[in-house]
Amino acid sequence: MLHPLGLLVALVQSIRAIISTFISLLVVFRLLMEGQFPSWVTWAIIVAGVGLTIVEPIIRWASTRYRLGVDSLQFRSGLFFRKNRTIGYGSIHAISSSSPVYMQPFGIVQLTVSAAGATDTDITLDAVPAALQLELERLRAQARTGEAITAGTTSTAVTQGSPSIAAAVPSTSSLVTPSPSQSSPVLPSDARPESNAPVFRASVRDITLFAVTDLGFIAAAFVVFGFVQNLQDMLPRDWVRTAERSVGDYVARGVISIVMLVLVCVIVLMVVSVVTSLLRFYGFEVWRRGDDLVVVRGLFTRRTTTIPVSRIQSIVVRQSLLRRPFHLCSVGLGLSSSVSGESEESGISAARILPVIGTGRVYDVLTAMLPEWDPREPGDATEPIHRTGRGLLRYYVTTPIVVALVAAVAVGTGVIVTVSGAPSRWLFIVPLAIGAYWTACRALKSRTEGYAILPDRPDAFCSSDSSDPSEPLPHRILVTGAKGLTTFAMTTRRSRVQSITRSTTPWREPRGIEKAEMPLFVMDGISALRFTFLHRSDAETLDAWLTRPAAR
């Protein structure tokens, strides 16, 4: 069974799931006070909602069981609709854990075991001993190397939180909360860290820079706006009218007042962004432990994610428009499965191993973190980037310019948009603005799209996976490009590319201009190598690189 704290976790999850329904009940209760509904109807709805909130978590906690079998993790849950799930130790893709403040004194974590594929194949254990994560890592490593796994006292002891196993397998709390003065935690002999310090540790300054250069605060503004709109239904109407009148009077003072109000809103959103980023990323560290990357983060709720290096499909270095002037970038990993348990982090996946870092040291850190990938900086003297879009600017920008001009003329002459039956000619600015943004994005693509086929060392191994960090992986390619106004440089391998699709048009074919798309076996991150326009010779080079036989 799960630890008794699992019942508290289930209750919290249930309350969070029905919070919007609870707000609606409050609105109904307010209507009751105004005599709109019979009292017994409203009270029946409230009692039923509270009953479901309490009963469902109790049933889920009491009916959940898990077992460490000989070759797999087994999970069972449900009273009336029973769910049985099994994940083989060799199929484990990533192991994630979170430890809220109320769990930390008991050495209990919420554990999510991800298999390759979609998130609906994951197993989530709401409250288990922290030692279980390291035990699963050990079993996964044994299954990968082909060692025999014996069932019996070890699995049972970990499941029950035996002190003997807790002593033999250190809890994750000893790993996720080291101070700068402490050395690396003591780990089992088959999972020794390669250094006495994390390969990357984010400072408070780093996290602050991430927050102020992250465009996510704009999305937060819409969330706050929606919350305020819902809050109006709960507050007394007099309060709402007074607030609206005060804001209207302040805006009526002139342009300076409007600018000041917007500035205050931006500052508030920035502060909120910094606070939420510190809550998510405080103490952010990346450890290299054998064949695993261990990512730890979080102020009050400590989260630990173990990512096997052999499951990494690609490395992506991104640089957004806001970070470019400050020479900052972020690094993410393309994985063979999405890392679950990250929805509460606003899309910031644990696979983003470097949320923000200076461009001058990013490749040094990546080399220490993933030496087998032999990360190369774009434009490296040993293998320069071949820019596929140079000289093809007109192909990139012709379509957005023509579409924007046609839409602007149509709007300006009243063919498309009318307001109150009269043409609104000033609205032609809207398609022009959209077209300008589209053109800028395509122009950036023409400058940044390119590739470099990275050379293999003569002694490089040719197997699909290896944990030996002394030799680089073979058949790698470095691809650069842009998504919107964000530039990226992605390194991946030929074995991760599924196919190549080349296309052209009758008017481009005589000039030897094509498009190319190469889908990747990636669940998180960029899912394909795309070249908007390139010469036929470049397309043939990529085609030959993908289809030629692997070296033996």
Legacy VTK file of the C-alpha trace (Angstrom):
# vtk DataFile Version 3.0
C-alpha trace
ASCII
DATASET POLYDATA
POINTS 552 float
0.000 0.000 0.000
0.915 3.634 -0.263
2.063 5.563 2.797
-0.823 7.144 4.789
0.338 10.544 3.517
-0.951 9.368 0.142
-4.460 9.969 1.432
-3.595 13.633 2.048
-2.091 13.904 -1.468
-5.236 12.411 -2.973
-7.425 14.857 -1.035
-5.357 17.834 -2.219
-5.548 16.646 -5.833
-9.296 16.177 -5.564
-9.788 19.665 -4.131
-7.652 21.214 -6.872
-9.632 19.335 -9.518
-12.995 20.722 -8.359
-11.903 24.217 -7.367
-13.744 25.765 -10.328
-16.861 23.776 -9.430
-16.559 25.002 -5.850
-16.443 28.613 -7.061
-19.606 27.973 -9.063
-21.245 26.591 -5.918
-20.360 29.803 -4.109
-22.099 31.778 -6.858
-25.136 29.530 -6.483
-25.045 30.051 -2.722
-25.020 33.791 -3.284
-28.097 33.481 -5.506
-29.686 31.509 -2.688
-29.173 34.420 -0.389
-31.021 36.574 -2.914
-33.929 34.122 -2.974
-33.377 32.754 -6.475
-33.227 29.022 -5.580
-34.832 26.794 -2.925
-32.460 26.284 -0.019
-32.642 22.467 -0.037
-31.449 22.293 -3.690
-28.355 24.361 -3.028
-27.469 22.561 0.187
-27.902 19.189 -1.550
-25.466 20.267 -4.291
-22.937 21.479 -1.734
-23.170 18.298 0.366
-22.841 16.094 -2.735
-19.784 18.051 -3.911
-18.073 17.821 -0.520
-18.923 14.109 -0.265
-17.427 13.314 -3.664
-14.328 15.352 -2.802
-13.704 13.243 0.299
-14.925 9.768 -0.712
-13.163 9.455 -4.099
-9.623 10.068 -2.702
-10.218 7.596 0.132
-11.282 4.874 -2.324
-8.344 5.620 -4.628
-5.792 5.503 -1.807
-7.231 2.340 -0.205
-7.387 0.453 -3.510
-3.894 1.323 -4.794
-1.151 -1.307 -4.610
2.292 -1.606 -6.176
4.963 -4.307 -6.290
8.587 -4.596 -7.348
8.501 -7.854 -9.254
11.325 -9.921 -10.671
11.485 -7.980 -13.939
8.871 -5.211 -13.723
7.073 -2.638 -11.581
3.425 -3.613 -11.153
0.609 -1.195 -10.267
-3.062 -1.757 -9.425
-5.720 0.817 -8.578
-9.502 1.218 -8.592
-12.465 -0.275 -6.797
-15.181 -0.496 -9.459
-13.057 0.367 -12.516
-9.798 -1.444 -11.851
-6.565 -0.508 -13.601
-3.553 -2.812 -13.770
-0.329 -1.536 -15.297
3.109 -3.101 -15.636
6.372 -1.451 -16.734
9.449 -3.590 -17.293
12.592 -2.264 -15.612
14.365 -2.144 -18.974
11.544 -0.010 -20.435
11.748 2.699 -17.783
12.434 5.999 -19.528
12.595 8.465 -16.639
11.934 8.489 -12.913
10.575 11.705 -11.409
9.824 12.481 -7.780
8.478 15.455 -5.866
8.672 15.987 -2.130
6.420 18.729 -0.721
7.300 20.310 2.602
4.854 18.162 4.570
6.419 14.962 3.144
10.078 15.797 3.689
10.217 15.057 7.468
8.906 11.535 6.787
11.256 10.727 3.888
8.246 10.250 1.567
8.021 11.313 -2.090
5.485 11.288 -4.896
7.051 9.113 -7.601
6.287 8.970 -11.326
7.789 6.229 -13.495
7.665 7.004 -17.228
7.945 4.451 -20.008
8.830 5.302 -23.593
5.684 6.581 -25.267
2.755 8.732 -24.171
2.133 9.912 -20.620
-0.916 7.625 -20.213
1.484 4.703 -19.808
3.098 6.179 -16.686
2.779 4.882 -13.139
2.316 7.500 -10.413
2.726 6.545 -6.757
1.421 9.345 -4.538
3.378 8.513 -1.368
6.260 6.027 -1.197
9.636 5.870 0.605
12.307 8.045 -0.994
14.612 5.009 -1.207
12.309 3.499 -3.826
13.580 5.885 -6.505
17.183 4.773 -6.162
16.100 1.139 -5.972
14.220 1.526 -9.266
17.278 3.181 -10.797
19.374 0.189 -9.699
16.883 -2.307 -11.126
16.685 -0.372 -14.413
20.485 -0.341 -14.694
20.638 -4.082 -14.012
17.959 -4.781 -16.618
19.826 -2.693 -19.183
23.135 -4.460 -18.602
21.490 -7.891 -18.559
22.292 -8.687 -14.923
19.991 -11.102 -13.114
17.460 -9.486 -10.788
16.457 -11.452 -7.737
13.102 -10.870 -6.099
12.486 -11.181 -2.408
13.526 -9.280 0.641
15.068 -6.263 -1.074
11.969 -5.256 -3.043
9.682 -5.957 -0.099
11.847 -3.984 2.293
11.979 -0.942 0.018
8.241 -1.081 -0.555
7.646 -1.107 3.183
10.324 1.473 3.900
12.621 -0.842 5.821
15.368 0.962 7.792
17.941 -1.572 6.554
17.273 -0.714 2.939
17.070 2.994 3.700
20.571 2.694 5.081
21.841 0.694 2.126
20.183 2.954 -0.490
20.409 6.624 0.541
17.245 8.678 0.352
16.871 11.200 -2.431
16.814 14.014 0.096
20.549 13.512 0.561
20.974 14.103 -3.147
18.579 16.928 -3.817
19.581 19.305 -1.051
23.378 19.522 -0.941
24.922 22.756 0.184
27.911 24.215 -1.656
30.180 23.108 1.184
28.999 19.489 1.094
30.436 16.812 -1.093
28.430 14.547 -3.345
26.166 12.112 -1.491
27.292 8.542 -0.930
25.706 6.347 -3.598
25.786 2.623 -4.336
28.943 1.339 -5.995
27.221 0.916 -9.356
25.999 4.523 -9.417
28.970 6.596 -8.271
28.871 10.251 -9.293
31.656 11.266 -11.611
32.503 14.343 -9.535
31.975 15.692 -6.045
29.862 18.576 -7.329
26.948 19.008 -9.730
27.890 19.712 -13.320
25.570 22.733 -13.223
24.065 24.760 -10.400
21.758 27.724 -11.081
22.242 30.735 -8.813
19.473 33.106 -7.723
20.799 35.563 -10.313
20.426 32.934 -13.044
16.848 32.211 -12.030
16.019 35.922 -11.911
17.435 36.412 -15.416
15.339 33.478 -16.595
12.200 35.074 -15.145
12.681 38.574 -16.573
13.602 37.276 -20.051
10.843 34.681 -20.230
7.809 35.545 -22.346
5.706 33.296 -20.136
4.718 36.290 -18.009
2.556 37.485 -20.935
0.546 34.263 -20.757
0.299 34.822 -16.988
-1.382 38.161 -17.692
-4.242 36.417 -19.514
-4.584 33.928 -16.651
-4.810 36.782 -14.135
-7.352 38.563 -16.335
-9.524 35.442 -16.499
-9.300 34.995 -12.726
-10.363 38.603 -12.155
-13.311 38.122 -14.494
-14.460 35.076 -12.509
-13.846 36.871 -9.235
-16.320 39.589 -10.210
-19.172 37.082 -9.911
-18.271 36.436 -6.267
-17.653 39.968 -5.032
-20.437 42.412 -4.133
-21.506 44.473 -7.127
-20.769 47.728 -5.299
-17.131 46.745 -4.876
-16.809 45.894 -8.577
-18.399 49.180 -9.681
-16.147 51.155 -7.340
-13.015 49.460 -8.680
-14.045 50.016 -12.313
-14.845 53.674 -11.601
-11.455 54.212 -9.944
-9.550 52.710 -12.869
-11.618 54.712 -15.365
-10.968 57.985 -13.508
-7.224 57.301 -13.441
-7.081 56.476 -17.168
-9.054 59.638 -17.990
-6.230 61.794 -16.659
-4.234 61.419 -19.876
-1.612 59.476 -21.772
0.943 59.643 -18.951
-1.486 57.977 -16.571
-2.153 55.203 -19.069
1.589 54.636 -19.554
2.165 54.571 -15.791
-0.679 52.095 -15.322
0.738 49.790 -18.008
4.204 50.095 -16.446
2.867 49.145 -13.027
1.097 46.117 -14.520
4.320 44.998 -16.259
6.304 45.385 -13.029
3.721 43.375 -11.098
3.814 40.609 -13.720
7.627 40.605 -13.619
7.580 40.259 -9.836
5.091 37.412 -10.093
7.290 35.764 -12.751
10.391 36.043 -10.533
8.586 34.645 -7.486
7.085 31.690 -9.380
10.442 30.958 -11.053
12.182 30.908 -7.674
9.526 28.534 -6.345
10.077 26.177 -9.301
13.830 26.443 -9.828
15.445 27.435 -6.524
18.343 25.094 -5.864
18.340 23.923 -9.484
21.160 21.427 -10.017
22.130 18.844 -12.611
24.216 15.846 -11.492
25.855 13.262 -13.724
25.561 9.881 -12.008
26.815 6.999 -14.098
24.528 6.717 -17.127
21.931 9.078 -15.641
21.334 12.809 -15.480
19.704 13.748 -12.176
17.869 17.095 -12.211
16.780 18.551 -8.853
14.878 21.776 -8.271
12.219 23.515 -6.184
12.044 25.719 -3.083
9.260 24.213 -0.969
8.534 21.147 -3.103
11.799 19.462 -4.083
11.555 17.663 -7.424
14.027 15.051 -8.629
14.049 13.659 -12.165
16.357 10.874 -13.333
16.901 10.826 -17.106
18.928 7.959 -18.635
21.525 9.386 -21.009
20.858 6.508 -23.419
17.259 7.763 -23.873
18.315 11.268 -24.972
17.399 11.848 -28.610
18.655 15.393 -29.168
20.180 18.460 -27.497
18.632 21.833 -28.329
20.196 25.202 -27.472
17.619 28.008 -27.806
18.058 31.777 -27.750
14.915 33.910 -27.614
14.615 37.491 -28.790
14.750 38.867 -25.231
17.808 36.807 -24.300
19.833 37.569 -27.415
21.016 41.058 -26.328
22.153 39.642 -22.960
24.008 36.673 -24.545
21.819 34.176 -22.712
20.313 30.908 -23.890
18.541 27.810 -22.585
19.154 24.121 -23.217
16.578 21.359 -23.525
16.686 17.662 -24.254
14.629 15.779 -26.797
13.524 12.520 -25.160
11.903 9.326 -26.370
8.990 9.961 -23.990
7.376 13.013 -22.468
8.312 13.595 -18.822
5.094 13.515 -16.842
4.172 15.407 -13.715
5.173 18.766 -15.186
1.813 20.356 -15.992
1.841 22.394 -12.809
5.098 23.996 -13.930
3.538 25.935 -16.823
5.132 23.787 -19.454
8.659 24.048 -18.054
9.690 20.429 -18.460
12.381 18.736 -16.436
13.962 18.006 -19.818
15.032 21.675 -19.915
18.292 20.893 -18.169
19.662 24.460 -18.375
16.857 27.026 -17.971
19.223 29.942 -18.611
22.977 30.146 -19.083
25.497 32.442 -20.756
26.337 31.603 -24.355
30.038 31.814 -23.518
29.979 28.788 -21.209
27.034 26.712 -22.377
29.090 24.285 -24.478
31.696 23.801 -21.746
28.897 22.821 -19.348
27.316 20.525 -21.951
30.663 18.827 -22.558
30.999 18.081 -18.838
27.362 16.977 -18.638
27.142 14.868 -21.828
30.691 14.109 -22.998
29.544 11.251 -25.246
27.572 13.732 -27.377
30.716 15.844 -27.959
28.669 19.102 -28.193
29.901 21.539 -30.840
29.255 25.260 -31.017
27.692 26.362 -34.354
30.395 27.810 -36.540
33.128 25.769 -34.876
36.325 25.969 -36.900
36.563 22.173 -37.213
33.136 21.864 -38.850
31.492 25.169 -39.926
27.743 25.427 -40.467
26.601 25.202 -44.088
23.847 27.839 -44.367
21.169 26.422 -46.651
19.080 29.597 -46.836
21.764 32.049 -47.905
20.924 33.601 -51.286
17.314 32.369 -51.115
15.788 35.291 -49.197
13.237 36.066 -51.915
11.743 32.580 -51.605
11.305 33.041 -47.864
9.687 36.498 -47.839
7.652 36.610 -51.073
4.620 34.745 -49.698
4.218 36.740 -46.436
4.696 40.069 -48.226
2.150 39.288 -50.957
-0.425 37.891 -48.507
-0.040 40.892 -46.169
-0.441 43.434 -49.003
-3.493 41.692 -50.474
-5.149 41.448 -47.030
-4.357 45.107 -46.254
-5.872 46.289 -49.545
-8.961 44.125 -49.001
-9.447 45.443 -45.487
-8.706 49.054 -46.411
-11.244 49.059 -49.236
-13.910 47.475 -47.044
-14.060 44.206 -48.970
-13.426 42.055 -45.873
-14.158 44.022 -42.707
-16.950 46.491 -42.049
-18.088 48.027 -38.802
-21.721 49.213 -38.597
-22.001 48.827 -42.372
-19.214 51.325 -43.107
-15.687 50.393 -44.270
-13.073 50.526 -41.503
-10.070 51.521 -43.603
-7.778 52.033 -40.605
-7.893 48.299 -39.886
-5.467 47.697 -42.769
-2.750 48.184 -40.147
-3.617 44.795 -38.614
-2.727 42.610 -41.649
0.328 44.783 -42.284
1.538 44.201 -38.712
0.922 40.445 -38.950
2.659 40.369 -42.321
5.651 42.284 -40.938
6.032 39.773 -38.113
5.675 36.843 -40.529
8.236 38.371 -42.877
10.698 38.975 -40.024
10.378 35.346 -38.923
10.952 34.042 -42.443
13.914 36.378 -42.954
15.451 35.100 -39.713
14.980 31.541 -40.986
16.839 32.377 -44.184
19.809 33.629 -42.141
19.927 30.830 -39.563
18.859 27.581 -41.283
21.790 25.287 -41.930
23.522 22.055 -40.956
26.899 20.521 -40.178
27.502 16.772 -40.371
29.817 16.230 -37.416
32.810 13.960 -38.001
33.275 10.676 -36.175
36.554 9.819 -34.539
38.238 6.744 -36.034
37.863 4.924 -32.700
34.206 5.935 -32.187
31.923 3.020 -31.488
28.993 2.356 -33.790
26.475 0.785 -31.419
23.194 2.585 -30.860
23.765 3.186 -27.153
26.708 3.215 -24.810
27.476 4.533 -21.381
31.201 5.036 -22.023
31.705 8.825 -21.908
35.214 8.635 -23.359
34.000 8.094 -26.928
31.605 10.337 -28.880
28.392 8.973 -30.356
28.611 8.344 -34.118
26.632 9.795 -37.027
25.713 13.123 -35.444
24.337 16.196 -37.201
24.071 19.792 -35.990
21.087 21.703 -37.388
20.390 25.412 -36.858
17.227 27.376 -37.538
14.505 29.532 -36.011
10.989 29.093 -34.627
9.297 32.457 -34.626
11.975 34.885 -33.443
13.771 32.252 -31.337
16.911 30.727 -32.834
18.067 27.209 -32.020
20.943 24.813 -32.598
20.042 21.128 -32.304
22.356 18.143 -32.246
20.884 14.725 -32.980
21.897 11.367 -34.465
21.116 9.561 -37.687
19.456 6.668 -35.834
16.879 9.132 -34.438
15.847 10.409 -37.909
12.900 8.423 -39.282
12.841 9.507 -42.937
13.364 12.416 -45.315
10.668 14.098 -47.418
11.777 16.371 -50.252
9.240 18.550 -52.065
9.247 21.292 -54.668
6.945 23.076 -57.149
6.963 23.236 -60.943
8.299 26.812 -60.910
11.028 26.057 -58.358
12.169 22.738 -59.778
14.063 24.222 -62.780
16.038 26.371 -60.357
16.872 23.414 -58.131
15.056 24.772 -55.036
13.444 22.266 -52.669
12.025 21.858 -49.191
13.101 19.071 -46.842
11.611 17.589 -43.679
13.173 14.826 -41.562
10.906 13.561 -38.711
12.594 12.587 -35.456
11.789 9.926 -32.874
11.219 12.558 -30.184
8.326 13.075 -27.746
9.667 16.196 -26.010
11.254 18.983 -28.031
11.633 19.670 -31.756
9.991 16.801 -33.624
11.569 17.235 -37.075
14.506 18.742 -38.934
12.926 21.249 -41.322
14.590 23.237 -44.083
12.157 25.754 -45.565
14.174 26.216 -48.762
17.489 24.722 -49.836
19.401 23.910 -53.006
19.026 20.449 -54.518
22.671 19.666 -53.791
22.104 20.239 -50.069
18.977 18.065 -50.122
20.928 15.285 -51.835
23.697 15.585 -49.237
21.187 15.166 -46.397
19.475 12.317 -48.231
22.788 10.496 -48.705
23.786 11.037 -45.062
20.512 9.489 -43.867
20.351 6.525 -46.242
23.975 5.435 -46.466
24.829 2.216 -44.548
26.117 2.632 -41.013
29.845 2.166 -40.592
30.881 -1.180 -39.083
LINES 1 553
552 0 1 2 3 4 5 6 7 8 9 10 11 12 13 14 15 16 17 18 19 20 21 22 23 24 25 26 27 28 29 30 31 32 33 34 35 36 37 38 39 40 41 42 43 44 45 46 47 48 49 50 51 52 53 54 55 56 57 58 59 60 61 62 63 64 65 66 67 68 69 70 71 72 73 74 75 76 77 78 79 80 81 82 83 84 85 86 87 88 89 90 91 92 93 94 95 96 97 98 99 100 101 102 103 104 105 106 107 108 109 110 111 112 113 114 115 116 117 118 119 120 121 122 123 124 125 126 127 128 129 130 131 132 133 134 135 136 137 138 139 140 141 142 143 144 145 146 147 148 149 150 151 152 153 154 155 156 157 158 159 160 161 162 163 164 165 166 167 168 169 170 171 172 173 174 175 176 177 178 179 180 181 182 183 184 185 186 187 188 189 190 191 192 193 194 195 196 197 198 199 200 201 202 203 204 205 206 207 208 209 210 211 212 213 214 215 216 217 218 219 220 221 222 223 224 225 226 227 228 229 230 231 232 233 234 235 236 237 238 239 240 241 242 243 244 245 246 247 248 249 250 251 252 253 254 255 256 257 258 259 260 261 262 263 264 265 266 267 268 269 270 271 272 273 274 275 276 277 278 279 280 281 282 283 284 285 286 287 288 289 290 291 292 293 294 295 296 297 298 299 300 301 302 303 304 305 306 307 308 309 310 311 312 313 314 315 316 317 318 319 320 321 322 323 324 325 326 327 328 329 330 331 332 333 334 335 336 337 338 339 340 341 342 343 344 345 346 347 348 349 350 351 352 353 354 355 356 357 358 359 360 361 362 363 364 365 366 367 368 369 370 371 372 373 374 375 376 377 378 379 380 381 382 383 384 385 386 387 388 389 390 391 392 393 394 395 396 397 398 399 400 401 402 403 404 405 406 407 408 409 410 411 412 413 414 415 416 417 418 419 420 421 422 423 424 425 426 427 428 429 430 431 432 433 434 435 436 437 438 439 440 441 442 443 444 445 446 447 448 449 450 451 452 453 454 455 456 457 458 459 460 461 462 463 464 465 466 467 468 469 470 471 472 473 474 475 476 477 478 479 480 481 482 483 484 485 486 487 488 489 490 491 492 493 494 495 496 497 498 499 500 501 502 503 504 505 506 507 508 509 510 511 512 513 514 515 516 517 518 519 520 521 522 523 524 525 526 527 528 529 530 531 532 533 534 535 536 537 538 539 540 541 542 543 544 545 546 547 548 549 550 551
